[in-house]
Amino acid sequence: MNKPLSPETLFLNVAQVADRFGVSNDTIWRWKRDGDFPKAVKVGPSTTRWRLADIEEHERGLQCCFAASI
């Protein structure tokens, strides 16, 4: 039986993540390389994805920090 869709079971590719943040694919790879972004998951030899739950948690942290700096 299939698991229901949830942020824990959904994965995004680099283009989807970049679109979500309004940046380029290269920016996502740079953030990943610099350690400023959620850990990616290798799902194949040349396939990398991010868990939606990890992206949403990262976004909550960004919103919190932004609101605190106003």
Secondary structure in CASP SS format (residue, H / E / C, confidence):
PFRMAT SS
TARGET T0000
AUTHOR 0000-0000-0000
METHOD secondary structure of the structure
MODEL  1
M C 1.00
N C 1.00
K C 1.00
P C 1.00
L C 1.00
S C 1.00
P C 1.00
E C 1.00
T C 1.00
L C 1.00
F E 1.00
L E 1.00
N C 1.00
V H 1.00
A H 1.00
Q H 1.00
V H 1.00
A H 1.00
D H 1.00
R H 1.00
F H 1.00
G C 1.00
V C 1.00
S C 1.00
N H 1.00
D H 1.00
T H 1.00
I H 1.00
W H 1.00
R H 1.00
W H 1.00
K H 1.00
R H 1.00
D H 1.00
G C 1.00
D C 1.00
F C 1.00
P C 1.00
K C 1.00
A C 1.00
V E 1.00
K E 1.00
V E 1.00
G E 1.00
P C 1.00
S C 1.00
T E 1.00
T E 1.00
R E 1.00
W E 1.00
R E 1.00
L H 1.00
A H 1.00
D H 1.00
I H 1.00
E H 1.00
E H 1.00
H H 1.00
E H 1.00
R H 1.00
G H 1.00
L H 1.00
Q H 1.00
C H 1.00
C H 1.00
F H 1.00
A H 1.00
A H 1.00
S C 1.00
I C 1.00
END
